[in-house]
């Protein structure tokens, strides 16, 4: 084999390895595309004794709070009624959801099944609304549609924090300006 042929085969093999490495490691940035980041595994969550419930009539969408240590900082996070951590997606807006279809399978949206809009308890100061998306009324906190993460297997886990550089744990001060 000539040097030129060997160089060509080596280059093609290298490119194939790069392609396979990029495809094989993707877990879920959004809709299966984009770069992914390794989620933080050292986050500890402790449910608080006082929880803020968001309810309206017969809704199954209840938001509670829990204390969590995320990136070495203790903060109050939002969870669903089962204690599963709630997340927000940086590509969403208050009026448009970017995580749909296959993305929503990995990041199930928090849906509201009651009539009207969910009401907040006195524990949370943010605004709670809904947005018609993902086959229902998706719960929105301070302009951020909320999701759980299929990679969290138990209440209190925060393994979705930082995934793809676009997914983050929802905190009680999400979307509030800090002076």
Protein Blocks (a to p, Z undefined) as FASTA:
>chain_A
ZZklmmmmmmmmmmmmmmmmmmmmpnblgghiajdddddfkbccdddfbdcdddehjafb
dcddddddeehiacdddddfkopacdddfkbcfkbcfbgcjlmmmmccdddfbehjdddd
fkbmbdcddddeehiacddeehiacdddfklmbghiaklgophhlaccddfkgoiacZZ
